[in-house]
Structure formats: C-alpha cells, structure tokens
C-alpha cells in the first residue's frame, strides 16, 4: 500500500481515545510517526469545536478538524475556517419543531465568540453534557435562536435512544442525522445537521483546500456517524467493538483505543 494514502482521517470518541478520553501511548507514538513521514491527519468528529480542540490539546495535538459531524471545519493551530454548512432558517425551525414534538428540547450549536451552544429552559441532554459545555453554554428562547443565528447542528447526548429516533424520522425531510451509542456519557446521543452534510463532506472540503486526492484517504472510525466516511474512503479501518454498520464497511478491523489499536494503521500507510 506504499504511497497509496494521501490523508488519514480519524474519529475521536471510541476510536482515537477511550471512554475516559485517554489516548494510548502507542497511539501517540503512531501519530508522531505519521507527522515525521509528512502524512497529513484530519480529525472528523461529532463533537463541537471547543470540546474536540481542548481534549486534543491535552496531548499536544492541533490537527485540522471537521466537527459537528461535518458541519464545520477549522484548522486548530491557526483558527482558520475551511468549511461551513449551516441550516436554512426554515429547516432549522422544522427540526426544532420535530424535537419539541417528542419532548426532546435540543442543544442548538452555533459558532459565536464565547458561545458554542444555546439551550432553553428544559434541555433534554444529559446534565454532564451541559457541565462539559461549560462557559460555551448560553440560555435563550430556542425559537428566537433558530431565526436569528447561523445554526450548524442540533444535538442531545447521553439519553434514551427511542425518542431520538422518533425525532430523526420526523426531521428527515429537513436534515441529516445520526443516533449512536455514546461511549463517554452512556445511553445514546443524536446529532442533526443540514441535509446532505456528513463527515465525508468535511473531508472533501479539506482535500479541495489542500490539493489532496479524496480517492487516497484512509479513514478510521467506529460508529453510525462514521458510515458515510468509511463508505467513501479508499481504505476503511473500524474498531473491533464498533457498530455493526461500521464494521460492515471495514477493510481492516483494529483493536479498541484502550489497547492502542489506532497504531495498527501505521502498517497500512507505510
């Protein structure tokens, strides 16, 4: 496979790091080796920008990142935005209505100075999720928010799966979305993004920005929100405890992040 890969794209939760956000020493060594070889790395995650950047920074990592499942792309080292996909106002209003119809008051994701997420009076997401958002959290009338702001995504984390799937079904005409297990908070999480947006859309934007061949991408993931990415990549690597949909697309299966499985991709990029 020598010379066949121009870009490595990796998911974070359950892939690069474990449920305690720990990156194995072997994985850190592999990341350093990729950098020494001059092989670019792109992160593709469902997390918001501040959350992804902060956890990566604890390990001294500042790669470019596609966040919110493909809605926003930014160079972590410079702050330069290379990709954006926001909801048309009418679609944002329809998604909010679908959420509220099932008593799922969502988090609304924006990109404002000091504010990442708006919530209303009764957010459905896990209290731990709200704690993690921390200083980036603001309270407001969500109907006003979706009319006023550029909305990148809606999300709920660490809650029961059934109502989330009902929301996705009702919002399908206005958005793309994923319900997946939450390896950090437990139970399930939902991300809803503009129609046609996925992690792969962010990868294509980065490839166009950098002059890279999207036909020479190796992708690493484990979940439902990685399916489009894994299906489109030239080489797909899936964590052994990943979802059945992800594993069905695997060219190679790697060990979980707690065992340093991510380091196994080095042999595929030699």
C-alpha positions as CSV (number, residue, x, y, z in Angstrom):
1,X,0.0,0.0,0.0
2,X,3.1,2.2,-0.1
3,X,2.3,5.7,-1.5
4,X,-1.4,4.9,-1.8
5,X,-2.6,7.1,1.1
6,X,-2.5,11.0,1.0
7,X,-4.6,11.7,4.1
8,X,-5.6,9.9,7.3
9,X,-8.9,10.8,8.7
10,X,-9.9,9.8,12.3
11,X,-12.9,9.8,14.5
12,X,-12.2,10.6,18.2
13,X,-14.5,9.0,20.7
14,X,-14.1,5.3,20.8
15,X,-11.5,5.4,18.1
16,X,-8.6,7.7,18.9
17,X,-9.3,7.8,22.6
18,X,-11.3,5.6,25.1
19,X,-14.3,6.5,27.2
20,X,-12.1,8.4,29.6
21,X,-10.6,10.5,26.8
22,X,-7.3,8.7,27.2
23,X,-5.0,8.3,24.1
24,X,-2.8,5.2,24.4
25,X,1.0,5.7,24.3
26,X,1.2,3.5,21.2
27,X,-1.3,5.7,19.5
28,X,0.6,8.9,20.4
29,X,3.7,7.3,19.0
30,X,1.9,6.4,15.8
31,X,0.6,10.0,15.5
32,X,4.2,11.3,15.9
33,X,5.4,8.8,13.3
34,X,2.8,9.9,10.8
35,X,3.9,13.5,11.3
36,X,7.5,12.6,10.7
37,X,6.5,10.9,7.5
38,X,4.7,14.0,6.3
39,X,1.4,12.2,6.1
40,X,-1.5,14.6,6.9
41,X,-4.0,13.9,9.6
42,X,-7.6,15.2,9.7
43,X,-10.0,14.8,12.7
44,X,-13.6,14.1,11.9
45,X,-15.9,14.1,15.0
46,X,-19.4,14.7,16.1
47,X,-18.0,16.8,19.0
48,X,-18.2,20.6,19.0
49,X,-15.1,22.6,18.2
50,X,-14.1,23.6,21.7
51,X,-14.6,20.1,23.1
52,X,-12.5,18.4,20.4
53,X,-9.8,21.0,20.5
54,X,-9.4,21.0,24.2
55,X,-9.1,17.3,24.6
56,X,-6.6,17.0,21.7
57,X,-4.6,19.9,23.1
58,X,-4.0,18.0,26.4
59,X,-1.9,15.6,24.3
60,X,-0.2,18.4,22.4
61,X,-2.3,17.8,19.2
62,X,-3.6,20.6,17.0
63,X,-4.7,18.9,13.7
64,X,-7.3,20.4,11.4
65,X,-10.7,19.2,12.4
66,X,-14.1,18.6,11.0
67,X,-16.6,18.9,13.8
68,X,-20.3,18.5,14.4
69,X,-20.4,15.5,12.0
70,X,-19.3,17.6,9.1
71,X,-21.0,20.9,9.6
72,X,-17.8,22.9,10.5
73,X,-14.2,22.6,9.5
74,X,-11.4,24.5,11.2
75,X,-7.6,24.4,11.5
76,X,-7.0,24.1,15.2
77,X,-3.5,25.5,15.0
78,X,-4.5,28.7,13.3
79,X,-8.2,29.2,13.8
80,X,-8.8,29.3,10.0
81,X,-12.2,28.0,8.9
82,X,-12.1,25.9,5.7
83,X,-15.7,24.5,5.7
84,X,-19.1,25.6,6.9
85,X,-22.6,24.2,6.4
86,X,-25.5,25.9,8.1
87,X,-29.2,25.2,8.2
88,X,-31.6,27.4,6.1
89,X,-33.8,29.1,8.6
90,X,-36.9,27.2,7.6
91,X,-35.2,23.9,8.0
92,X,-33.8,24.9,11.4
93,X,-37.3,25.8,12.5
94,X,-38.7,22.5,11.3
95,X,-36.0,20.5,13.1
96,X,-36.7,22.3,16.3
97,X,-40.4,21.6,15.9
98,X,-39.7,17.9,15.4
99,X,-37.6,17.8,18.5
100,X,-40.1,19.6,20.7
101,X,-43.0,17.4,19.4
102,X,-41.2,14.5,21.1
103,X,-40.4,16.4,24.3
104,X,-36.7,16.5,23.3
105,X,-35.5,20.0,23.8
106,X,-32.2,20.1,21.9
107,X,-28.9,21.8,22.2
108,X,-28.5,24.3,19.3
109,X,-25.0,24.6,18.0
110,X,-23.6,27.9,16.7
111,X,-20.2,29.5,16.2
112,X,-20.2,32.8,18.1
113,X,-17.5,34.4,20.2
114,X,-17.8,32.8,23.6
115,X,-20.9,30.8,22.7
116,X,-21.0,27.3,21.3
117,X,-24.4,26.1,22.3
118,X,-27.8,27.5,23.2
119,X,-30.3,25.7,25.3
120,X,-33.8,26.6,26.5
121,X,-35.4,26.2,29.9
122,X,-35.6,22.4,29.9
123,X,-32.8,20.8,27.9
124,X,-33.2,17.1,27.3
125,X,-29.5,16.4,27.2
126,X,-27.5,14.8,30.0
127,X,-26.6,17.2,32.9
128,X,-23.0,16.0,32.5
129,X,-23.1,17.1,28.8
130,X,-24.2,20.6,30.0
131,X,-21.3,20.7,32.5
132,X,-18.8,19.9,29.8
133,X,-20.1,22.6,27.6
134,X,-19.3,24.9,30.5
135,X,-18.5,28.5,29.6
136,X,-19.6,28.0,26.0
137,X,-23.2,27.5,27.0
138,X,-25.9,30.2,26.8
139,X,-29.6,30.2,27.6
140,X,-32.2,31.7,25.3
141,X,-35.6,31.1,23.6
142,X,-34.7,28.4,21.0
143,X,-37.3,29.6,18.6
144,X,-35.6,33.0,18.6
145,X,-32.2,31.4,18.3
146,X,-33.0,29.4,15.1
147,X,-34.5,32.5,13.5
148,X,-31.6,34.8,14.5
149,X,-28.4,32.7,14.4
150,X,-26.4,30.6,11.9
151,X,-27.2,27.1,13.2
152,X,-24.7,24.3,12.4
153,X,-26.3,21.4,14.3
154,X,-28.8,20.2,16.9
155,X,-27.8,17.6,19.5
156,X,-28.8,15.7,22.6
157,X,-26.3,13.5,24.4
158,X,-26.5,10.7,27.0
159,X,-30.2,9.9,26.9
160,X,-32.6,7.1,25.9
161,X,-32.4,6.1,22.3
162,X,-36.1,5.7,21.4
163,X,-37.3,9.3,21.4
164,X,-34.2,10.4,19.5
165,X,-35.0,8.0,16.6
166,X,-38.6,9.4,16.5
167,X,-37.2,12.9,16.2
168,X,-34.9,11.9,13.3
169,X,-37.8,10.3,11.5
170,X,-39.9,13.4,11.7
171,X,-36.9,15.7,10.8
172,X,-35.8,13.6,7.8
173,X,-37.2,15.9,5.1
174,X,-35.2,18.9,6.5
175,X,-32.0,17.5,7.8
176,X,-29.5,14.6,8.0
177,X,-28.9,13.0,11.4
178,X,-27.5,10.1,13.4
179,X,-28.4,8.4,16.6
180,X,-25.4,6.5,18.0
181,X,-24.2,5.0,21.3
182,X,-22.4,7.5,23.5
183,X,-19.1,5.9,24.6
184,X,-18.5,8.7,27.1
185,X,-21.9,9.7,28.6
186,X,-23.7,6.4,28.1
187,X,-27.0,5.6,26.5
188,X,-27.4,7.3,23.1
189,X,-26.7,10.7,21.5
190,X,-28.2,12.4,18.5
191,X,-26.7,14.9,16.1
192,X,-28.8,16.6,13.4
193,X,-27.0,18.5,10.7
194,X,-28.0,20.2,7.5
195,X,-29.3,18.0,4.7
196,X,-26.5,16.2,2.8
197,X,-23.9,17.0,5.4
198,X,-21.6,14.3,6.8
199,X,-18.1,13.9,8.0
200,X,-17.2,13.0,4.4
201,X,-18.4,16.4,3.2
202,X,-15.9,18.0,5.5
203,X,-13.1,15.7,4.2
204,X,-13.9,16.7,0.7
205,X,-13.7,20.4,1.7
206,X,-10.3,19.8,3.3
207,X,-9.0,17.9,0.3
208,X,-10.1,20.7,-2.0
209,X,-8.5,23.3,0.3
210,X,-5.1,21.4,0.4
211,X,-5.0,19.9,-3.1
212,X,-5.3,16.4,-1.8
213,X,-6.8,13.4,-3.7
214,X,-10.0,12.3,-2.0
215,X,-9.5,9.0,-3.6
216,X,-6.5,8.3,-1.5
217,X,-8.0,8.7,2.0
218,X,-7.6,6.2,4.9
219,X,-10.5,6.6,7.4
220,X,-10.7,5.3,11.0
221,X,-14.0,5.1,12.9
222,X,-16.4,3.1,15.0
223,X,-19.9,4.5,14.8
224,X,-23.1,5.3,12.9
225,X,-21.9,8.8,12.2
226,X,-18.8,7.4,10.5
227,X,-20.7,5.3,7.9
228,X,-20.5,7.9,5.1
229,X,-16.9,8.5,5.8
230,X,-16.0,4.8,5.9
231,X,-18.0,4.0,2.8
232,X,-16.3,6.7,0.7
233,X,-12.7,6.2,1.9
234,X,-10.2,4.2,-0.2
235,X,-9.3,2.3,3.0
236,X,-11.6,1.9,6.0
237,X,-10.4,0.9,9.4
238,X,-13.0,0.1,12.1
239,X,-12.6,-0.5,15.8
240,X,-13.4,-4.1,16.8
241,X,-16.2,-3.0,19.2
242,X,-17.7,-0.6,16.7
243,X,-21.3,-0.7,15.5
244,X,-22.4,-3.4,13.0
245,X,-23.0,-0.8,10.3
246,X,-19.4,0.5,10.7
247,X,-17.9,-3.0,10.8
248,X,-19.7,-4.0,7.7
249,X,-17.7,-1.4,5.8
250,X,-14.3,-2.4,7.3
251,X,-11.3,-3.2,5.1
252,X,-9.4,-3.7,8.3
253,X,-10.5,-4.2,11.9
254,X,-8.3,-2.7,14.7
255,X,-8.2,-3.1,18.5
256,X,-10.0,-0.7,20.7
257,X,-8.4,2.6,21.7
258,X,-7.7,1.4,25.3
259,X,-5.3,-1.2,23.7
260,X,-3.7,1.3,21.3
261,X,-5.4,-0.2,18.3
262,X,-5.2,3.0,16.3
263,X,-1.4,2.4,16.0
264,X,-2.2,-0.5,13.7
265,X,-2.9,1.8,10.8
266,X,0.8,2.6,10.5
267,X,1.4,-0.6,8.7
268,X,-1.3,0.4,6.2
269,X,0.4,3.8,5.5
270,X,3.9,2.5,5.0
